[in-house]
Amino acid sequence: MEFSMRSRGFLLFLVGMATLLYVISCAHQPEPTAYNPPGFFMGLIHGFTILFSFLGSIFFDIRIYAFPNSGFFYDLGYLLGAGAFLGGGGASAGS
């Protein structure tokens, strides 16, 4: 049974993607060792000040995202704060 060039390319792509997924599945984040990592409300504040933090990070050694943090709730607060400051989806809605 003869494979066409397109079939070989697709098979090579699938093998490459499977290899890539296998390699990156071993990656993990280090466990946070902070005594009291920032939680939801600090994520909300950091998200709300994202623009100022970004501008400061250009000139100084400032991070716009806290690590280590408490995980999901920090990320949720960060997302909500950034969405509130940057306008979210409502900024593009026309009347």
ABEGO torsion letter per residue (X at the ends): XBBBAAAAAAAAAAAAAAAAAAAAAABBBBBBABABBBBAAAAAAAAAAAAAAAAAAAABBBBABBOBBAEAAAAAAAAAAAAAAAGEAAAABBX
